[in-house]
Amino acid sequence: MPAYHRLDLGVNLHKEKKWGEATWSFGLYNAYNRQNPFYLDFGYLKNGNEKVLKQISLFPIIPSVNYSFKF
């Protein structure tokens, strides 16, 4: 299988409030949108004569946002 590599990024912003602490979290899964192999599958070209190995990829760039409050 081809090499698998991804970059995940995240940042947390904390803010003290009167009744506790608020936290905003922002993140990116697979930040540079690399098409990593999930599995390989045998298939045929459009002419139907030649068998080829195809790479199946999942999970492009996925952003995330979270808010939490501790009191």
LUMSE-309777 format. One record per atom (N, C-alpha, C): residue in three letters; atom name; x, y, z. Coordinates in pm, 1 decimal, padded with zeros to 6 digits. Layout:
[ala, CA, [X, Y, Z]]
...
This chain:
[met, N, [00084.0, -00118.4, 00000.0]]
[met, CA, [00000.0, 00000.0, 00000.0]]
[met, C, [00088.3, 00124.5, 00000.0]]
[pro, N, [00038.3, 00232.0, -00060.8]]
[pro, CA, [00111.5, 00359.2, -00055.9]]
[pro, C, [00120.8, 00412.4, 00086.9]]
[ala, N, [00212.0, 00504.4, 00107.8]]
[ala, CA, [00231.8, 00562.8, 00240.8]]
[ala, C, [00107.3, 00640.0, 00285.2]]
[tyr, N, [00080.7, 00635.2, 00416.6]]
[tyr, CA, [-00033.0, 00705.2, 00477.1]]
[tyr, C, [00023.1, 00815.9, 00564.5]]
[his, N, [-00022.7, 00937.9, 00543.3]]
[his, CA, [00022.6, 01049.1, 00625.0]]
[his, C, [-00085.9, 01155.6, 00627.2]]
[arg, N, [-00104.2, 01216.7, 00744.6]]
[arg, CA, [-00199.0, 01327.5, 00753.8]]
[arg, C, [-00152.2, 01423.3, 00862.4]]
[leu, N, [-00201.7, 01545.3, 00857.5]]
[leu, CA, [-00169.5, 01646.8, 00956.3]]
[leu, C, [-00299.1, 01690.5, 01022.5]]
[asp, N, [-00305.9, 01675.9, 01154.5]]
[asp, CA, [-00420.8, 01721.1, 01232.7]]
[asp, C, [-00377.9, 01843.9, 01312.5]]
[leu, N, [-00460.4, 01946.7, 01311.2]]
[leu, CA, [-00431.3, 02070.2, 01383.5]]
[leu, C, [-00544.0, 02100.7, 01481.3]]
[gly, N, [-00509.6, 02164.8, 01590.5]]
[gly, CA, [-00611.4, 02203.8, 01687.1]]
[gly, C, [-00563.8, 02319.3, 01772.7]]
[val, N, [-00657.8, 02400.2, 01817.5]]
[val, CA, [-00627.9, 02512.2, 01905.9]]
[val, C, [-00742.4, 02526.1, 02005.9]]
[asn, N, [-00708.2, 02558.0, 02131.1]]
[asn, CA, [-00806.5, 02580.3, 02237.3]]
[asn, C, [-00793.1, 02722.9, 02287.0]]
[leu, N, [-00905.4, 02793.2, 02298.4]]
[leu, CA, [-00908.1, 02928.9, 02350.5]]
[leu, C, [-00984.8, 02928.3, 02482.4]]
[his, N, [-00918.5, 02967.6, 02591.7]]
[his, CA, [-00978.4, 02966.9, 02725.4]]
[his, C, [-01012.6, 03109.6, 02767.1]]
[lys, N, [-01126.6, 03125.4, 02832.8]]
[lys, CA, [-01170.2, 03256.1, 02881.1]]
[lys, C, [-01231.1, 03238.8, 03019.3]]
[glu, N, [-01176.2, 03309.8, 03116.6]]
[glu, CA, [-01231.0, 03307.3, 03252.6]]
[glu, C, [-01358.4, 03391.5, 03256.1]]
[lys, N, [-01463.1, 03333.6, 03310.7]]
[lys, CA, [-01591.0, 03402.9, 03326.1]]
[lys, C, [-01621.2, 03418.7, 03474.4]]
[lys, N, [-01727.5, 03490.7, 03504.0]]
[lys, CA, [-01766.5, 03513.9, 03643.5]]
[lys, C, [-01799.0, 03383.3, 03715.0]]
[trp, N, [-01863.5, 03289.4, 03645.8]]
[trp, CA, [-01907.9, 03164.2, 03707.1]]
[trp, C, [-01826.1, 03043.3, 03667.0]]
[gly, N, [-01717.1, 03060.5, 03594.7]]
[gly, CA, [-01637.7, 02944.6, 03553.6]]
[gly, C, [-01542.1, 02976.8, 03440.6]]
[glu, N, [-01518.7, 02877.8, 03357.0]]
[glu, CA, [-01424.3, 02892.8, 03246.0]]
[glu, C, [-01488.0, 02841.6, 03116.9]]
[ala, N, [-01484.1, 02925.4, 03013.8]]
[ala, CA, [-01535.2, 02887.7, 02881.9]]
[ala, C, [-01417.5, 02849.8, 02792.8]]
[thr, N, [-01436.1, 02746.9, 02711.6]]
[thr, CA, [-01332.1, 02702.0, 02619.7]]
[thr, C, [-01390.8, 02679.6, 02480.8]]
[trp, N, [-01330.7, 02744.4, 02382.0]]
[trp, CA, [-01360.9, 02719.1, 02241.5]]
[trp, C, [-01247.7, 02634.0, 02185.6]]
[ser, N, [-01281.5, 02527.4, 02113.7]]
[ser, CA, [-01181.9, 02440.7, 02050.2]]
[ser, C, [-01209.2, 02435.7, 01900.2]]
[phe, N, [-01105.6, 02458.0, 01822.3]]
[phe, CA, [-01114.8, 02452.6, 01676.0]]
[phe, C, [-01013.2, 02351.2, 01626.4]]
[gly, N, [-01051.8, 02271.0, 01528.0]]
[gly, CA, [-00960.9, 02169.0, 01478.4]]
[gly, C, [-00978.9, 02139.2, 01331.0]]
[leu, N, [-00875.7, 02079.4, 01272.0]]
[leu, CA, [-00878.3, 02031.3, 01133.8]]
[leu, C, [-00820.0, 01891.0, 01130.9]]
[tyr, N, [-00896.6, 01797.8, 01077.5]]
[tyr, CA, [-00851.3, 01660.7, 01055.6]]
[tyr, C, [-00806.5, 01652.1, 00910.4]]
[asn, N, [-00687.7, 01599.3, 00886.0]]
[asn, CA, [-00630.1, 01588.6, 00751.3]]
[asn, C, [-00619.1, 01728.0, 00687.7]]
[ala, N, [-00546.2, 01816.5, 00755.3]]
[ala, CA, [-00542.2, 01959.2, 00721.9]]
[ala, C, [-00501.1, 01989.6, 00578.0]]
[tyr, N, [-00412.6, 01912.4, 00517.2]]
[tyr, CA, [-00376.9, 01941.2, 00378.8]]
[tyr, C, [-00447.4, 01850.3, 00278.2]]
[asn, N, [-00554.3, 01787.2, 00321.1]]
[asn, CA, [-00647.8, 01715.8, 00233.0]]
[asn, C, [-00580.4, 01607.7, 00147.4]]
[arg, N, [-00488.5, 01533.7, 00204.9]]
[arg, CA, [-00420.7, 01425.1, 00132.9]]
[arg, C, [-00516.7, 01307.3, 00115.8]]
[gln, N, [-00517.7, 01248.1, -00002.1]]
[gln, CA, [-00602.0, 01132.8, -00031.9]]
[gln, C, [-00529.4, 01005.3, 00010.3]]
[asn, N, [-00537.6, 00973.5, 00138.4]]
[asn, CA, [-00471.1, 00856.0, 00193.1]]
[asn, C, [-00547.8, 00729.0, 00156.8]]
[pro, N, [-00476.7, 00618.3, 00137.0]]
[pro, CA, [-00545.4, 00493.2, 00101.8]]
[pro, C, [-00621.3, 00435.9, 00221.7]]
[phe, N, [-00747.2, 00402.0, 00199.5]]
[phe, CA, [-00826.6, 00330.2, 00299.2]]
[phe, C, [-00817.0, 00180.5, 00271.3]]
[tyr, N, [-00831.9, 00145.2, 00145.0]]
[tyr, CA, [-00805.7, 00008.5, 00100.1]]
[tyr, C, [-00781.8, 00008.1, -00050.1]]
[leu, N, [-00729.9, -00101.3, -00100.7]]
[leu, CA, [-00704.8, -00117.6, -00243.6]]
[leu, C, [-00801.6, -00221.6, -00298.1]]
[asp, N, [-00848.5, -00198.7, -00420.6]]
[asp, CA, [-00948.5, -00286.2, -00480.7]]
[asp, C, [-00910.7, -00312.9, -00626.2]]
[phe, N, [-00935.9, -00435.4, -00672.1]]
[phe, CA, [-00913.2, -00467.6, -00812.5]]
[phe, C, [-01034.5, -00426.2, -00893.5]]
[gly, N, [-01008.7, -00365.6, -01007.9]]
[gly, CA, [-01114.9, -00324.1, -01098.0]]
[gly, C, [-01067.6, -00336.3, -01241.4]]
[tyr, N, [-01153.9, -00295.0, -01333.5]]
[tyr, CA, [-01122.2, -00301.3, -01475.7]]
[tyr, C, [-01127.3, -00161.8, -01535.4]]
[leu, N, [-01044.7, -00138.8, -01638.0]]
[leu, CA, [-01051.7, -00013.4, -01711.0]]
[leu, C, [-01182.4, -00008.0, -01788.5]]
[lys, N, [-01214.8, 00109.7, -01843.6]]
[lys, CA, [-01342.7, 00126.5, -01914.3]]
[lys, C, [-01358.8, 00032.0, -02032.7]]
[asn, N, [-01248.5, -00005.8, -02095.1]]
[asn, CA, [-01261.1, -00098.8, -02208.0]]
[asn, C, [-01289.2, -00241.4, -02160.4]]
[gly, N, [-01272.4, -00266.6, -02028.8]]
[gly, CA, [-01307.1, -00396.6, -01971.8]]
[gly, C, [-01204.7, -00506.3, -01991.8]]
[asn, N, [-01093.4, -00474.6, -02054.8]]
[asn, CA, [-00994.7, -00577.1, -02084.5]]
[asn, C, [-00879.8, -00582.4, -01984.8]]
[glu, N, [-00845.1, -00470.3, -01926.8]]
[glu, CA, [-00726.8, -00464.7, -01841.7]]
[glu, C, [-00765.1, -00450.3, -01694.7]]
[lys, N, [-00712.9, -00539.0, -01611.0]]
[lys, CA, [-00738.5, -00536.5, -01467.2]]
[lys, C, [-00638.5, -00442.0, -01400.5]]
[val, N, [-00688.7, -00353.0, -01313.4]]
[val, CA, [-00602.9, -00255.4, -01245.6]]
[val, C, [-00633.5, -00255.3, -01096.1]]
[leu, N, [-00538.0, -00206.3, -01019.5]]
[leu, CA, [-00553.0, -00191.2, -00875.7]]
[leu, C, [-00591.1, -00046.8, -00847.1]]
[lys, N, [-00706.6, -00025.0, -00782.1]]
[lys, CA, [-00756.7, 00109.7, -00754.0]]
[lys, C, [-00746.7, 00139.3, -00605.0]]
[gln, N, [-00707.5, 00261.5, -00575.0]]
[gln, CA, [-00699.5, 00306.3, -00436.0]]
[gln, C, [-00831.9, 00371.8, -00397.0]]
[ile, N, [-00888.3, 00330.5, -00284.3]]
[ile, CA, [-01009.6, 00390.6, -00230.7]]
[ile, C, [-00968.9, 00477.3, -00111.4]]
[ser, N, [-01007.8, 00605.6, -00115.1]]
[ser, CA, [-00971.7, 00700.1, -00010.4]]
[ser, C, [-01096.3, 00753.6, 00057.5]]
[leu, N, [-01085.2, 00777.8, 00187.6]]
[leu, CA, [-01193.3, 00835.9, 00266.1]]
[leu, C, [-01141.1, 00957.7, 00340.3]]
[phe, N, [-01230.7, 01029.7, 00399.7]]
[phe, CA, [-01199.9, 01138.7, 00492.5]]
[phe, C, [-01112.3, 01249.0, 00434.5]]
[pro, N, [-01174.4, 01341.2, 00361.5]]
[pro, CA, [-01100.9, 01460.8, 00319.5]]
[pro, C, [-01082.7, 01552.6, 00440.4]]
[ile, N, [-01052.8, 01677.0, 00418.8]]
[ile, CA, [-01036.9, 01772.0, 00529.0]]
[ile, C, [-01170.0, 01783.2, 00605.4]]
[ile, N, [-01163.1, 01771.3, 00738.5]]
[ile, CA, [-01283.7, 01776.4, 00821.4]]
[ile, C, [-01261.0, 01877.5, 00934.2]]
[pro, N, [-01334.5, 01988.8, 00933.1]]
[pro, CA, [-01320.4, 02086.6, 01040.7]]
[pro, C, [-01404.7, 02047.1, 01162.4]]
[ser, N, [-01365.1, 02096.7, 01279.6]]
[ser, CA, [-01444.6, 02072.8, 01399.7]]
[ser, C, [-01443.1, 02197.4, 01487.6]]
[val, N, [-01555.2, 02219.0, 01556.7]]
[val, CA, [-01570.8, 02329.7, 01650.7]]
[val, C, [-01639.0, 02275.1, 01774.4]]
[asn, N, [-01588.7, 02314.0, 01891.5]]
[asn, CA, [-01647.4, 02269.1, 02016.7]]
[asn, C, [-01646.5, 02384.4, 02115.5]]
[tyr, N, [-01753.4, 02393.5, 02195.4]]
[tyr, CA, [-01761.5, 02492.7, 02303.1]]
[tyr, C, [-01791.9, 02418.3, 02432.1]]
[ser, N, [-01716.7, 02448.4, 02536.7]]
[ser, CA, [-01745.1, 02386.5, 02666.9]]
[ser, C, [-01736.8, 02492.9, 02775.3]]
[phe, N, [-01809.4, 02467.2, 02881.8]]
[phe, CA, [-01812.5, 02560.1, 02994.2]]
[phe, C, [-01802.1, 02480.6, 03123.3]]
[lys, N, [-01704.8, 02516.1, 03206.5]]
[lys, CA, [-01686.3, 02450.8, 03336.7]]
[lys, C, [-01721.9, 02550.8, 03444.4]]
[phe, N, [-01805.1, 02505.8, 03539.3]]
[phe, CA, [-01839.5, 02594.7, 03651.5]]
[phe, C, [-01826.1, 02523.0, 03781.4]]
